[in-house]
Amino acid sequence: MNTKEHKENMDFTEKDELLNGEEATNVQGMAENTSEEPGADDNLSHEEESFQKKYDELNNSHLRLMAEFDNYRKRTLREKADLIKTGGESALTNLLPVLDDFERALQNIQAAEDIDAVKEGIELIYNKFSAYLTQQGVKPIEASGQPFDTGMFEAVAVVPAPESDLKGKVIDTLQTGYTLYGKVIRHAKVVVGE
């Protein structure tokens, strides 16, 4: 017979005695627990408060750090946008004197009788402009006689080499290429010997 059937078959007095015995042990166990609980409860609640306080501090610190990072990210994006928008301002401002020289040259070409003076004026403007580009880090790519390199040159034609040592080398430059601080910004259009 299982314990459930056994409890059902017990008469009321046995059940009362059994319940009273269980209550007595429960009361005794509760008394032991209450004697231990105040110290343990105080310790647990104190630790819990301490952990909660640390959690709140760390969470607050984390939220502040996230907000600071978000502000930093927005500020740097705004600064980058401003640099992109106005970054070429100084370059363009320094080009204005060259534009002024071209305007004066165009005005004087109409009335000029000495073609050599016009040529000299155009050469001065060209030299001034070239010097400005060099100052900004823009340099022409030297192509003639160089081995053909697809990173620097764009072959627009391939012709038979006039000499055997010019095979695979640049024979002629159709359009000058330029680098900006060593990076190719325009490939040179060249004729390559075959």
ROLUMLO-467737 format. One record per residue: z, x, y of N, C-alpha, C in turn; residue in one letter. Coordinates in steps of 0.05 Angstrom, whole numbers, always signed. Atoms other than C-alpha are relative to their C-alpha. Layout:
BEGIN
ROSE    nup  neast nnorth   caup caeast canorth    cup  ceast cnorth rest
ROSE      Z      X      Y      Z      X       Y      Z      X      Y    A
...
END
This chain:
BEGIN
ROSE    nup  neast nnorth   caup caeast canorth    cup  ceast cnorth rest
ROSE     +0    +17    -23     +0     +0      +0     +0    +18    +25    M
ROSE     +2    -16    -24    -18    +27     +68    +23     -6    +20    N
ROSE    -23     +3    -19    +31    +33    +127     -2    -26    +15    T
ROSE     +3    +25    -15     +2    -27    +163    +11    -24    -16    K
ROSE     -9    +23    +17    +14    -74    +104    +30     +2     -4    E
ROSE    -28     -4     +5    +83    -43     +94    +16    -11    +24    H
ROSE    -14    +10    -24   +103    -59    +166     -1    -31     +2    K
ROSE     +2    +29     -1    +79   -131    +159    +19    -13    -20    E
ROSE    -17    +11    +20   +120   -141     +97    +30     +4     +6    N
ROSE    -28     -5     -7   +184   -115    +128    +12    -25    +12    M
ROSE    -13    +23    -14   +233   -168    +149     +8     +8    +27    D
ROSE     -6     -5    -28   +255   -176    +220    +22    +20     +4    F
ROSE    -22    -19     -4   +319   -137    +213     -8    +28     -3    T
ROSE     +9    -27     +4   +286    -77    +185    -17     +9    +24    E
ROSE    +16     -7    -23   +236    -80    +242    +17     +6    +24    K
ROSE    -17     -5    -23   +291    -85    +293    +13    +27     -2    D
ROSE    -13    -26     +3   +327    -25    +264    -21    +23     +5    E
ROSE    +21    -20     -3   +262    +14    +261     -7     +3    +30    L
ROSE     +7     -1    -28   +245     -4    +333    +23    +12    +16    L
ROSE    -23    -12    -14   +315    +13    +357     +1    +30     -4    N
ROSE     +1    -28     +6   +309    +80    +323    -22    +14    +16    G
ROSE    +22    -12    -15   +242    +93    +355     +6     +1    +30    E
ROSE     -8     +1    -29   +268    +71    +424    +20    +22     +6    E
ROSE    -21    -20     -5   +327   +117    +416    -13    +28     +2    A
ROSE    +13    -27     -1   +282   +177    +401    -17     +1    +25    T
ROSE    +16     +0    -24   +236   +156    +458    +17     +5    +25    N
ROSE    -18     -3    -22   +294   +150    +506    +10    +29     +1    V
ROSE     -9    -27     +2   +320   +217    +482    -22    +19    +10    Q
ROSE    +22    -17     -7   +251   +249    +490     -6     -2    +30    G
ROSE     +5     +4    -29   +244   +219    +560    +22    +14    +16    M
ROSE    -22    -14    -14   +312   +247    +579     -6    +30     +0    A
ROSE     +7    -29     +1   +289   +316    +556    -23     +6    +20    E
ROSE    +23     -4    -18   +224   +308    +594     +8     -1    +29    N
ROSE     -8     +2    -28   +259   +286    +658    +16    +24     +8    T
ROSE    -15    -23     -8   +305   +345    +655    -19    +24     +5    S
ROSE    +19    -21     -3   +244   +391    +649    -19     -5    +24    E
ROSE    +21     +8    -19   +197   +353    +696     +6     +7    +29    E
ROSE     -3     -6    -28   +229   +362    +764     -9    +29     +8    P
ROSE     +8    -28     -5   +220   +438    +762    -29     +4     -5    G
ROSE    +28     -2     +8   +153   +434    +727    -18    -16    +19    A
ROSE    +16    +17    -18   +129   +377    +771     -2    +13    +28    D
ROSE     +1    -13    -26   +149   +415    +834    -19    +24     +0    D
ROSE    +18    -23     +3   +114   +477    +809    -29     -9     -1    N
ROSE    +28    +10     +2    +51   +438    +790    -10    -11    +27    L
ROSE     +9    +11    -25    +49   +400    +855     -4    +22    +21    S
ROSE     +3    -22    -19    +61   +464    +894    -26    +16     -5    H
ROSE    +24    -14     +7     +5   +500    +856    -25    -17     +7    E
ROSE    +22    +18     -6    -40   +439    +864     -5     +0    +31    E
ROSE     +3     -1    -29    -27   +439    +939    -12    +27     +9    E
ROSE    +10    -27     -7    -40   +514    +942    -30     +2     -7    S
ROSE    +29     -1     +8   -106   +507    +904    -16    -18    +18    F
ROSE    +15    +18    -18   -127   +448    +947     -3    +13    +27    Q
ROSE     +2    -14    -26   -111   +488   +1010    -21    +22     -1    K
ROSE    +20    -21     +3   -152   +547    +985    -28    -11     -2    K
ROSE    +26    +13     +2   -208   +501    +965    -10    -10    +27    Y
ROSE     +8    +10    -26   -209   +468   +1033     -8    +23    +19    D
ROSE     +7    -24    -17   -209   +537   +1068    -27    +11     -8    E
ROSE    +25    -11     +9   -266   +562   +1024    -23    -19     +6    L
ROSE    +21    +20     -5   -305   +498   +1031     -7     +0    +30    N
ROSE     +4     +0    -29   -296   +499   +1107    -15    +26     +8    N
ROSE    +13    -26     -6   -317   +573   +1109    -29     -2     -9    S
ROSE    +27     +3    +10   -378   +557   +1066    -17    -17    +18    H
ROSE    +15    +18    -17   -399   +499   +1110     -7    +14    +27    L
ROSE     +5    -14    -25   -392   +542   +1173    -22    +21     -4    R
ROSE    +20    -21     +6   -432   +598   +1141    -28    -12     -3    L
ROSE    +26    +14     +2   -487   +549   +1122    -11     -8    +27    M
ROSE     +8     +9    -26   -489   +521   +1192     -9    +24    +17    A
ROSE     +8    -24    -15   -492   +591   +1223    -27    +11    -10    E
ROSE    +25     -9    +11   -548   +611   +1176    -23    -19     +8    F
ROSE    +21    +20     -8   -587   +547   +1192     -7     +5    +30    D
ROSE     +5     -6    -29   -579   +562   +1267    -16    +26     +3    N
ROSE    +14    -26     -1   -601   +634   +1256    -29     -3     -8    Y
ROSE    +27     +4    +10   -662   +611   +1216    -17    -15    +22    R
ROSE    +14    +15    -21   -682   +561   +1271     -6    +18    +24    K
ROSE     +4    -18    -24   -672   +613   +1326    -22    +20     -6    R
ROSE    +21    -20     +5   -715   +665   +1291    -27    -12     -2    T
ROSE    +26    +13     +0   -770   +615   +1278    -10     -6    +28    L
ROSE     +7     +5    -28   -769   +596   +1351     -9    +26    +14    R
ROSE     +7    -26    -12   -771   +670   +1372    -27     +9    -11    E
ROSE    +26     -8    +11   -829   +683   +1324    -22    -16    +13    K
ROSE    +20    +17    -13   -867   +624   +1353     -6    +10    +28    A
ROSE     +3    -10    -27   -855   +651   +1423    -15    +26     +1    D
ROSE    +14    -26     +2   -878   +721   +1403    -30     -4     -6    L
ROSE    +28     +5     +7   -941   +693   +1372    -15    -11    +24    I
ROSE    +12    +13    -23   -955   +651   +1433     -5    +19    +23    K
ROSE     +2    -17    -23   -942   +704   +1485     -3    +30     -7    T
ROSE     +1    -28     +9   -948   +768   +1444    -24    +15    +11    G
ROSE    +24    -13    -10  -1019   +783   +1468     -1     +1    +30    G
ROSE     +1     +1    -29  -1000   +773   +1541     -4    +28    +13    E
ROSE     +3    -27    -12   -991   +847   +1557    -27    +12     -6    S
ROSE    +26    -10     +7  -1055   +865   +1520    -21    -12    +18    A
ROSE    +20    +13    -16  -1094   +814   +1558     +3     +7    +30    L
ROSE     -5     -8    -28  -1062   +832   +1625    -12    +27     +5    T
ROSE    +11    -27     -4  -1083   +905   +1615    -31     +0     -2    N
ROSE    +29     +2     +2  -1155   +882   +1600    -12    -10    +26    L
ROSE    +11    +12    -25  -1162   +847   +1668    -13    +21    +18    L
ROSE    +14    -19    -17  -1178   +912   +1706    -28     +7    -10    P
ROSE    +26     -5    +11  -1236   +924   +1658    -19    -23     +7    V
ROSE    +16    +23     -7  -1261   +854   +1671     -8     +1    +30    L
ROSE     +6     -3    -29  -1256   +867   +1746    -22    +21     +4    D
ROSE    +21    -20     -2  -1298   +930   +1737    -27    -11     -8    D
ROSE    +25    +12     +8  -1351   +891   +1700    -11    -19    +21    F
ROSE     +9    +19    -22  -1353   +838   +1756    -12    +16    +23    E
ROSE    +11    -17    -21  -1363   +893   +1808    -27    +12     -8    R
ROSE    +25    -12    +10  -1417   +925   +1765    -22    -20     +1    A
ROSE    +21    +21     +0  -1454   +859   +1757     -9     -6    +29    L
ROSE     +8     +6    -28  -1452   +847   +1833    -17    +23    +11    Q
ROSE    +15    -23    -11  -1478   +917   +1848    -26     +5    -15    N
ROSE    +25     -4    +14  -1533   +917   +1795    -22    -14    +14    I
ROSE    +21    +14    -14  -1571   +865   +1834    -11    +15    +24    Q
ROSE     +8    -15    -24  -1573   +908   +1897     -5    +29     -4    A
ROSE     +2    -28     +5  -1574   +976   +1864    -29     +9     -3    A
ROSE    +27    -12     +2  -1636  +1019   +1872     +1    +25    -17    E
ROSE     -3    -25    +16  -1609  +1081   +1837    +10     -8    -28    D
ROSE     -7     +7    +28  -1610  +1066   +1762    +19    +19    -13    I
ROSE    -19    -20    +10  -1572  +1130   +1747    +28     -6     +8    D
ROSE    -27     +7    -10  -1513  +1106   +1789    +10    -24    -16    A
ROSE     -7    +23    +16  -1513  +1040   +1750     +8     +9    -28    V
ROSE     -6    -10    +27  -1514  +1077   +1683    +28    +14     +1    K
ROSE    -26    -15     -3  -1456  +1122   +1707    +23    -20     +2    E
ROSE    -21    +21     -3  -1416  +1060   +1728     +6    -14    -26    G
ROSE     -4    +13    +26  -1427  +1026   +1661    +15    +19    -19    I
ROSE    -13    -20    +18  -1407  +1090   +1624    +30     +3     +8    E
ROSE    -29     -2     -9  -1342  +1094   +1666    +15    -24    -10    L
ROSE    -14    +24    +10  -1325  +1022   +1648     +4     +2    -30    I
ROSE     -2     -3    +30  -1340  +1036   +1574    +22    +20     -7    Y
ROSE    -21    -21     +5  -1296  +1099   +1575    +28    -11     +6    N
ROSE    -26    +12     -8  -1240  +1061   +1610     +9    -19    -22    K
ROSE     -6    +20    +21  -1244  +1006   +1558     +7    +14    -26    F
ROSE     -5    -15    +25  -1247  +1055   +1499    +28    +14     +1    S
ROSE    -26    -13     -3  -1186  +1093   +1527    +23    -20     -4    A
ROSE    -20    +21     +3  -1148  +1028   +1532     +4     -8    -29    Y
ROSE     -2     +7    +28  -1164  +1009   +1460    +14    +22    -16    L
ROSE    -13    -23    +14  -1143  +1079   +1436    +30     -1     +6    T
ROSE    -28     +1     -8  -1078  +1071   +1475    +14    -23    -16    Q
ROSE    -11    +22    +15  -1067  +1005   +1437     +0     +4    -30    Q
ROSE     +0     -6    +29  -1077  +1039   +1369    -26     -7    -14    G
ROSE    +26     +7    +11  -1150  +1017   +1359    -17    +25     +0    V
ROSE    +17    -24     +2  -1194  +1073   +1334    -26     -7    -15    K
ROSE    +25     +5    +15  -1268  +1073   +1312     +1    +14    -27    P
ROSE     +2    -13    +27  -1283  +1088   +1239    -24    +18     +1    I
ROSE    +22    -19     +2  -1324  +1151   +1231    -14     -5    -27    E
ROSE    +14     +8    +24  -1378  +1132   +1181    -21    +19     -9    A
ROSE    +23    -16     +8  -1438  +1178   +1182     +8    +24    -17    S
ROSE     -5    -22    +18  -1439  +1226   +1124    +24     -3    -18    G
ROSE    -23     +4    +16  -1376  +1197   +1093     -7    -13    -27    Q
ROSE     +5    +14    +25  -1373  +1175   +1020     +4    -30     +4    P
ROSE     -2    +29     -4  -1383  +1100   +1015    +26    -10    -13    F
ROSE    -26    +11     +8  -1315  +1064   +1011     +0    -29     +7    D
ROSE     +0    +29     -5  -1313   +988   +1004    +24     -9    +17    T
ROSE    -24     +7    -16  -1245   +988   +1038     -5     +5    +30    G
ROSE     +5     -7    -28  -1275  +1016   +1102    -28     -9    +10    M
ROSE    +27     +6     -8  -1349  +1000   +1101    -11    -25    -14    F
ROSE    +15    +22    +12  -1395   +941   +1088    -29     +9     +0    E
ROSE    +27     -9     +2  -1462   +960   +1061    -19    -23     +6    A
ROSE    +20    +20     -7  -1518   +920   +1093    -28     +7    -11    V
ROSE    +25     -9    +12  -1574   +962   +1063     +5    +25    -16    A
ROSE     +0    -24    +17  -1586  +1013   +1009    -28    +11     +1    V
ROSE    +27    -13     -2  -1643  +1062   +1020     +1    +26    -16    V
ROSE     +1    -25    +14  -1667  +1123    +982    +11    +23    +18    P
ROSE    -12    -22    -16  -1627  +1184   +1005    -21    +21     +6    A
ROSE    +19    -20     -7  -1668  +1234   +1044     +6    +27    -13    P
ROSE     -9    -25    +13  -1628  +1291   +1012    +17     -8    -24    E
ROSE    -15     +7    +24  -1594  +1293    +944    +30     +0     +5    S
ROSE    -29     +0     -5  -1525  +1308    +974     +8    -25    +16    D
ROSE     -7    +25    -15  -1528  +1241   +1014     +1    -24    -18    L
ROSE     -1    +23    +18  -1530  +1198    +951    +29    -10     -1    K
ROSE    -27    +13     +0  -1471  +1149    +953    +15     +4    +26    G
ROSE    -13     -5    -26  -1457  +1168   +1025    -13    -17    +21    K
ROSE    +10    +16    -22  -1466  +1132   +1091    -21    +16    +15    V
ROSE    +21    -13    -14  -1532  +1149   +1123     -1     -8    +29    I
ROSE     +1    +10    -27  -1530  +1105   +1185    +20    -22     +4    D
ROSE    -19    +21     -7  -1481  +1060   +1221    -14    -21    +18    T
ROSE    +13    +21    -16  -1508   +993   +1246    +20    -14    +19    L
ROSE    -21    +11    -17  -1442   +967   +1273    +26    +16     -5    Q
ROSE    -24    -16     +2  -1380  +1008   +1287    +24    -17    -10    T
ROSE    -24    +13     +9  -1317   +990   +1249    +24    +11    +14    G
ROSE    -24     -8    -14  -1246   +995   +1276    +25     -3    -17    Y
ROSE    -26     +2    +13  -1176  +1007   +1252    +21     -4    +21    T
ROSE    -23     +3    -17  -1111   +986   +1283    +24    +12    -14    L
ROSE    -22    -16    +12  -1056  +1037   +1267     -5     +4    -30    Y
ROSE     +7     -7    +27  -1093  +1055   +1204    -10    -23    -18    G
ROSE     +9    +23    +15  -1108   +984   +1180    -28     -9    +10    K
ROSE    +27     +8     -8  -1181   +963   +1180     +1    -28    +12    V
ROSE     +1    +26    -13  -1191   +906   +1229    -29    -10     +1    I
ROSE    +28     +8     +3  -1267   +907   +1225    -14    +22    -16    R
ROSE    +15    -19    +16  -1309   +940   +1171    -25     +9    +14    H
ROSE    +24    -11    -12  -1365   +985   +1193    -24     -9    -17    A
ROSE    +24     +7    +14  -1434   +958   +1175    -18    +24     -1    K
ROSE    +14    -26     +4  -1472  +1016   +1145    -24     -2    -19    V
ROSE    +22     -4    +19  -1534  +1038   +1108     +8    +23    -18    V
ROSE     -9    -19    +21  -1519  +1075   +1043    -24    +12    -14    V
ROSE    +21    -14    +15  -1562  +1127   +1009     +3     -3    -30    G
ROSE     +0     +5    +29  -1582  +1117    +937    -14    +23    -15    E
END
